[in-house]
Structures are given as structure tokens and as C-alpha cells.
């Protein structure tokens, strides 16, 4: 009998202590809609800041790297997950390079330079997109 009384008393103390603690700090039950709205706004803010910083870094780094290096990628073709063929402009000549995860190899020096901008490709892409 004493054991039942002791267990009942402990259960009541636990229940009332949590309730009195919540009342003492003045907390109201959280509204799930407001909590979801706050979380969504915080996520949108973080994603917006991330997007802003990446576009800022792209604008800052791209022109300076291209202007200083004198190298320009004319064309790229992916052969696999980590393998590519690149046509690079180095000064006045263009080279075909093989790029893998472990090495870069010069495959050929092009005698006649490729046109860096193909208007036919851009028109066909625009037609496909439309």
C-alpha cells in the first residue's frame, strides 16, 4: 500500500511540477503556424544571402581571372564523369587538351582556330527553348 502511495505521489509531483514550471516562465503553447512562418522566413533569408554572396563572388572573380591569365576556354566536351576534352585559347593559338582527374594532356595544337562564339548553336538553342 505504501508503494502505491509513493508511486502515485511521484507521478503527481512530476505532472504538477512541469505545469507549474510552464506557468512560472509565462509560456503559452506555441502556435504551429507562426513557428512554421518564422522558420520559412529564416530559411528564405539564409538562401537569399547565400545566392547574393555567390553572385557577388562570381562577378568579382570572373573578369579579373580572365584578364590576368590570358587563357580562355573555347569549347568543352564531357567524355565521362571526370574526363573532358577542352579547346583552350592560349595567346594566339588554340590547343585541344584531355583533362582527367589525375592529369591534363595536350592532345593537339589546332592549325586553324575555332570560332569561340557559334551563332548557329545559339539560334538552335533558342529555337529549341521556344
Residue pairs with C-beta under 8 A, 6 or more apart in sequence:
66 72
70 90
70 91
71 88
71 89
71 90
72 88
72 89
72 116
73 86
73 87
73 88
73 89
74 87
74 88
74 89
74 94
74 114
74 116
75 86
75 87
75 114
76 84
76 85
76 86
76 87
77 84
77 85
77 86
78 84
79 85
82 100
82 101
83 98
83 99
83 100
83 101
84 98
84 99
85 96
85 97
85 98
85 99
85 107
86 96
86 97
86 99
87 94
87 95
87 96
87 97
87 110
87 114
88 94
88 95
88 97
89 113
89 116
93 109
93 110
93 113
94 109
94 110
94 113
94 114
95 106
95 107
95 108
95 109
95 110
96 106
96 107
96 108
96 109
96 110
97 104
97 105
97 106
97 107
98 104
98 105
98 107
